[in-house]
Amino acid sequence: MTYLEAIGKVLVIGLVLGAGLPALFAVGLVAFSNGSGGTHEDGTTVAPNPVLKVLGLLLFALVSAVIVIAILWITKATIQHHFGFNPVPFLPGK
């Protein structure tokens, strides 16, 4: 693997995790907010939309799962050393 390939991989992963996860979280916030209903400026009410609320919660769960899995992957060697098991056996090792 050349240096340019390695830099390209780091750049792509950085963009996906650095910009993609916050964007998914923001979409989840908008979906959850729009799904909760409320009132407009003119006083009319909007009924709650459970589909949008569930979509928002699913996006929150996805972002949370990615963060937890990333932390477990980063600390994998320490967890293996102290507790004797691999917390992320589905991810490839070094």
CYANA upper distance limits for C-alpha pairs under 8 A (distance plus 0.5 A):
  1 MET  CA      5 GLU  CA      6.72
  1 MET  CA      6 ALA  CA      7.32
  2 THR  CA      6 ALA  CA      6.92
  3 TYR  CA      7 ILE  CA      6.57
  4 LEU  CA      8 GLY  CA      6.49
  5 GLU  CA      9 LYS  CA      6.71
  6 ALA  CA     10 VAL  CA      6.78
  7 ILE  CA     11 LEU  CA      6.55
  8 GLY  CA     12 VAL  CA      6.66
  9 LYS  CA     13 ILE  CA      6.67
 10 VAL  CA     14 GLY  CA      6.38
 11 LEU  CA     15 LEU  CA      6.62
 12 VAL  CA     16 VAL  CA      6.66
 13 ILE  CA     17 LEU  CA      6.48
 13 ILE  CA     18 GLY  CA      8.36
 14 GLY  CA     18 GLY  CA      5.71
 14 GLY  CA     19 ALA  CA      8.13
 15 LEU  CA     19 ALA  CA      5.80
 15 LEU  CA     20 GLY  CA      7.16
 16 VAL  CA     20 GLY  CA      5.13
 16 VAL  CA     21 LEU  CA      7.48
 17 LEU  CA     21 LEU  CA      5.87
 17 LEU  CA     22 PRO  CA      8.47
 18 GLY  CA     22 PRO  CA      7.58
 19 ALA  CA     23 ALA  CA      6.64
 20 GLY  CA     24 LEU  CA      6.64
 21 LEU  CA     25 PHE  CA      6.65
 21 LEU  CA     63 VAL  CA      6.72
 22 PRO  CA     26 ALA  CA      6.60
 23 ALA  CA     27 VAL  CA      6.70
 24 LEU  CA     28 GLY  CA      6.63
 24 LEU  CA     59 LEU  CA      7.03
 24 LEU  CA     63 VAL  CA      7.77
 25 PHE  CA     29 LEU  CA      6.73
 25 PHE  CA     59 LEU  CA      7.00
 25 PHE  CA     60 PHE  CA      6.67
 25 PHE  CA     63 VAL  CA      7.18
 26 ALA  CA     30 VAL  CA      6.78
 27 VAL  CA     31 ALA  CA      6.59
 27 VAL  CA     56 GLY  CA      7.87
 27 VAL  CA     59 LEU  CA      8.32
 28 GLY  CA     32 PHE  CA      6.48
 28 GLY  CA     55 LEU  CA      7.38
 28 GLY  CA     56 GLY  CA      4.49
 28 GLY  CA     57 LEU  CA      7.36
 28 GLY  CA     58 LEU  CA      8.32
 28 GLY  CA     59 LEU  CA      5.80
 28 GLY  CA     60 PHE  CA      6.76
 29 LEU  CA     33 SER  CA      6.45
 29 LEU  CA     56 GLY  CA      6.69
 30 VAL  CA     34 ASN  CA      6.49
 30 VAL  CA     56 GLY  CA      8.01
 31 ALA  CA     35 GLY  CA      6.43
 31 ALA  CA     52 LEU  CA      5.62
 31 ALA  CA     53 LYS  CA      6.75
 31 ALA  CA     55 LEU  CA      7.12
 31 ALA  CA     56 GLY  CA      5.58
 32 PHE  CA     36 SER  CA      6.81
 32 PHE  CA     52 LEU  CA      6.32
 32 PHE  CA     53 LYS  CA      4.89
 32 PHE  CA     54 VAL  CA      7.92
 32 PHE  CA     55 LEU  CA      7.69
 32 PHE  CA     56 GLY  CA      5.10
 32 PHE  CA     57 LEU  CA      7.56
 33 SER  CA     37 GLY  CA      7.95
 33 SER  CA     53 LYS  CA      7.98
 34 ASN  CA     48 PRO  CA      8.39
 34 ASN  CA     49 ASN  CA      8.03
 34 ASN  CA     52 LEU  CA      7.39
 34 ASN  CA     53 LYS  CA      8.23
 35 GLY  CA     48 PRO  CA      5.82
 35 GLY  CA     49 ASN  CA      4.86
 35 GLY  CA     50 PRO  CA      6.53
 35 GLY  CA     51 VAL  CA      7.58
 35 GLY  CA     52 LEU  CA      5.13
 35 GLY  CA     53 LYS  CA      5.33
 36 SER  CA     47 ALA  CA      8.17
 36 SER  CA     48 PRO  CA      5.21
 36 SER  CA     49 ASN  CA      6.82
 36 SER  CA     50 PRO  CA      8.07
 36 SER  CA     53 LYS  CA      7.13
 37 GLY  CA     45 THR  CA      7.92
 37 GLY  CA     46 VAL  CA      5.41
 37 GLY  CA     47 ALA  CA      5.47
 37 GLY  CA     48 PRO  CA      4.57
 37 GLY  CA     49 ASN  CA      7.25
 38 GLY  CA     45 THR  CA      6.16
 38 GLY  CA     46 VAL  CA      5.76
 38 GLY  CA     47 ALA  CA      7.52
 38 GLY  CA     48 PRO  CA      7.97
 39 THR  CA     43 GLY  CA      6.36
 39 THR  CA     44 THR  CA      6.04
 39 THR  CA     45 THR  CA      4.73
 39 THR  CA     46 VAL  CA      6.34
 40 HIS  CA     44 THR  CA      5.98
 40 HIS  CA     45 THR  CA      6.81
 40 HIS  CA     46 VAL  CA      8.04
 49 ASN  CA     53 LYS  CA      7.08
 50 PRO  CA     54 VAL  CA      6.60
 51 VAL  CA     55 LEU  CA      6.63
 52 LEU  CA     56 GLY  CA      6.62
 53 LYS  CA     57 LEU  CA      6.75
 54 VAL  CA     58 LEU  CA      6.57
 55 LEU  CA     59 LEU  CA      6.73
 56 GLY  CA     60 PHE  CA      6.75
 57 LEU  CA     61 ALA  CA      6.64
 58 LEU  CA     62 LEU  CA      6.63
 59 LEU  CA     63 VAL  CA      6.72
 60 PHE  CA     64 SER  CA      6.59
 61 ALA  CA     65 ALA  CA      6.50
 62 LEU  CA     66 VAL  CA      6.76
 63 VAL  CA     67 ILE  CA      6.81
 64 SER  CA     68 VAL  CA      6.69
 65 ALA  CA     69 ILE  CA      6.50
 66 VAL  CA     70 ALA  CA      6.51
 67 ILE  CA     71 ILE  CA      6.74
 68 VAL  CA     72 LEU  CA      6.69
 69 ILE  CA     73 TRP  CA      6.53
 69 ILE  CA     88 VAL  CA      7.82
 70 ALA  CA     74 ILE  CA      6.62
 71 ILE  CA     75 THR  CA      6.68
 72 LEU  CA     76 LYS  CA      6.16
 72 LEU  CA     87 PRO  CA      6.88
 72 LEU  CA     88 VAL  CA      7.28
 73 TRP  CA     87 PRO  CA      8.03
 73 TRP  CA     88 VAL  CA      6.81
 73 TRP  CA     91 LEU  CA      8.34
 75 THR  CA     79 ILE  CA      6.74
 76 LYS  CA     80 GLN  CA      6.57
 76 LYS  CA     86 ASN  CA      7.03
 76 LYS  CA     87 PRO  CA      6.96
 76 LYS  CA     88 VAL  CA      7.84
 77 ALA  CA     81 HIS  CA      6.58
 78 THR  CA     82 HIS  CA      6.67
 79 ILE  CA     83 PHE  CA      6.06
 79 ILE  CA     84 GLY  CA      7.44
 79 ILE  CA     85 PHE  CA      7.46
 79 ILE  CA     86 ASN  CA      7.65
 79 ILE  CA     87 PRO  CA      7.83
 80 GLN  CA     84 GLY  CA      4.98
 80 GLN  CA     85 PHE  CA      5.45
 80 GLN  CA     86 ASN  CA      6.12
 80 GLN  CA     87 PRO  CA      8.27
